[in-house]
Amino acid sequence: FGLSLLILKSSCFKPKSTLCDLNNCGIPPLNTRIVGGEEAAAGAWPWQISMHRGGGHVCGGSLINNLWVLTAAHCNAGVPPEQYTLYIGRKSQQGANPQEVSRSVTQIINHPDYNSETSDNDISLMKMSSPVSFTQFILPVCLAASGSSLHAGTDVWVTGWGDIGSGVSLPPPENLMEVELPIVGNRKCSCSYAITENMLCAGQAEGGKDSCQGDSGGPLVRKQNSRWIQGGVVSFGIGCALPGLPGVYARVSRYETWIKSHITENQPGFIKITSSGTDSDLSASFFHVILLPLLMYFLLLLFTNRVLLKSSYLTRPFTK
């Protein structure tokens, strides 16, 4: 695949200029992309976080300002913050990462209504031990504001270091992977899962592309104008990249007020995502939200957490 590298000049790009950089969230200075590929270029997703516990990668996350990371609650529920190390600016899990920095975690705030059985409100904030300086490889992502809507067929991207298929680990050197997926409207997705209004779905009807174990907590982003906006957090799914079984993500726009209540300084940049279509991530019926969960709950008990991608897969846990 061809690789095109474009370095964008910005009068605002100063590592210590936090406010300035936050006003420019979601704009990677290194506008790199391997067209049609799966391996992410260095600097392509500068907000991507690798969460480590016990010496290895366990989940993804996203940098949302210079001190806070957004991830999934199932990634850290019940685990003390001191057991985690966060890597920012990382490309490879095994190779050299000259641009990365690491931070310990001092505080974990899981959503108070997180339900580990239904995966509802599967969202969490992690506070780093000290602020990071922004560089071309370390920048925050914008977040979807309240009222954002993603309609069926809208293209989004998911990134992570998860499995490349069910039970198939990402091969060495375990480089960051990326995959482009279409949004699956909640009306259709509710035929496969017991989803709620706090979730959104993405994946190809025929399967073959998805997030997977190890991608959990990572970002689902949509490019709007010149900015990348995070609309989802990798949460759960049945298997990886199976036909008719898209991945399910925590819908970030539902949590703007909650996030702002905990991050009172250098608040993340929130932007409303707009899209067009007929079946949106906001349109799940009462039947699907209330009754179908009873059936799907028992089906989901058969699977375990997963977390992003290759051969067009992204790995996540059942909880992805």
C-alpha positions, -999 to 999 in steps of 0.1 A, spaced: 0 0 0 12 35 -7 20 58 22 15 95 18 30 118 45 19 154 49 31 176 77 6 204 85 19 236 99 1 252 128 9 284 145 -9 269 176 13 238 179 33 244 211 37 215 234 32 236 265 3 256 251 -25 234 266 -55 256 260 -44 263 224 -40 226 217 -73 217 233 -90 242 210 -75 222 182 -85 187 193 -89 160 167 -65 174 142 -34 152 138 -4 173 127 9 142 109 -19 135 84 -8 100 76 -28 71 63 -21 38 46 -50 38 20 -70 6 22 -46 -8 48 -49 -21 83 -17 -10 100 -19 26 113 9 50 104 29 66 133 11 98 144 -21 89 126 -41 86 158 -22 107 184 -49 103 210 -47 65 211 -38 50 245 -24 16 254 -35 5 289 -11 -20 305 -16 -41 336 7 -68 348 33 -59 321 10 -63 291 -16 -45 270 -52 -51 282 -73 -23 268 -73 9 247 -83 44 256 -82 79 242 -65 111 254 -91 138 259 -70 165 275 -35 167 289 -44 148 321 -74 125 314 -81 94 294 -115 80 283 -119 43 283 -145 15 290 -156 7 326 -152 -30 320 -115 -25 315 -108 -14 350 -138 -22 372 -127 -32 407 -90 -28 400 -69 -3 419 -55 26 398 -19 18 408 -20 -14 389 -22 4 355 3 21 333 -8 42 303 13 46 272 6 76 249 22 81 215 28 44 211 28 26 178 42 -9 185 37 -32 215 71 -49 209 91 -25 187 108 8 195 85 37 204 107 69 204 77 92 205 59 77 234 55 87 271 41 67 300 21 76 330 8 58 360 -29 62 370 -40 81 402 -77 79 399 -104 58 381 -139 71 378 -164 46 364 -199 57 355 -221 53 386 -247 34 365 -223 10 348 -239 -24 346 -215 -53 341 -242 -77 331 -258 -56 304 -227 -34 296 -249 -3 298 -229 29 307 -197 11 299 -175 42 302 -147 54 325 -123 82 331 -87 76 342 -66 104 356 -29 103 348 -2 109 374 10 141 356 0 160 325 15 151 291 30 177 267 14 177 233 35 168 203 29 157 168 24 122 182 4 131 213 -28 151 210 -63 149 224 -93 138 204 -126 158 202 -156 143 218 -192 140 205 -214 166 221 -249 159 234 -274 155 206 -249 140 181 -264 114 158 -247 88 135 -270 73 109 -267 39 93 -239 37 67 -219 66 82 -182 58 80 -162 56 112 -128 44 122 -117 22 151 -82 17 163 -64 -7 187 -40 -35 194 -66 -62 198 -68 -97 183 -70 -100 145 -97 -126 148 -115 -147 175 -86 -162 195 -60 -150 170 -35 -126 185 -20 -96 167 14 -109 153 48 -92 162 57 -65 164 21 -58 173 17 -25 156 -14 -3 161 -42 -13 137 -70 7 121 -103 -3 104 -130 16 87 -166 5 95 -201 16 87 -225 26 115 -254 1 120 -285 20 131 -299 11 165 -331 -2 151 -313 -28 131 -286 -35 158 -313 -42 183 -322 -73 163 -288 -87 173 -283 -73 208 -301 -59 238 -288 -24 232 -299 8 250 -299 44 240 -264 47 256 -249 24 229 -242 26 192 -232 -2 167 -208 -5 138 -198 -33 115 -203 -47 80 -234 -68 75 -213 -95 58 -187 -95 86 -149 -95 81 -142 -62 98 -146 -55 134 -130 -47 167 -121 -76 189 -105 -87 223 -79 -62 233 -96 -32 216 -119 -26 245 -119 10 257 -105 23 224 -120 51 203 -145 50 175 -141 82 156 -157 101 128 -140 128 107 -162 159 104 -148 188 84 -111 188 95 -116 173 130 -118 138 143 -146 134 169 -149 104 191 -185 90 190 -180 57 207 -159 36 231 -153 -1 222 -175 -21 245 -187 -56 236 -199 -80 209 -204 -116 201 -173 -131 185 -153 -109 161 -163 -98 126 -192 -123 124 -220 -117 98 -249 -99 113 -232 -92 146 -217 -57 147 -196 -44 175 -213 -24 202 -199 9 216 -207 32 244 -222 63 229 -200 92 240 -225 120 234 -247 106 262 -220 115 287 -210 151 280 -225 163 313 -209 135 333 -175 140 318 -176 178 324 -187 172 360 -154 154 367 -130 174 345 -133 210 356 -101 223 342 -89 221 306 -122 205 296 -122 183 265 -135 198 232 -171 187 225 -184 190 190 -218 178 177 -217 151 151 -242 154 123 -251 129 97 -280 121 74 -301 90 69 -332 71 82 -319 47 109 -298 64 135 -281 54 167 -309 71 185 -338 50 172 -343 18 192 -378 7 199 -393 0 233 -397 -36 224 -360 -40 215 -348 -20 245 -370 -37 271 -379 -72 259 -351 -83 237 -325 -79 264 -341 -108 283 -332 -131 255 -299 -116 246 -286 -116 282 -285 -153 283 -268 -155 249 -242 -130 260 -234 -151 290 -218 -176 266 -191 -151 256 -163 -133 274 -148 -99 272 -129 -89 241 -109 -59 232 -89 -46 178 -81 -56 143 -64 -71 114 -73 -89 82 -97 -61 88 -104 -70 125 -101 -47 155 -99 -64 188 -121 -57 218 -136 -78 248 -171 -94 252 -171 -66 265 -144 -64 238 
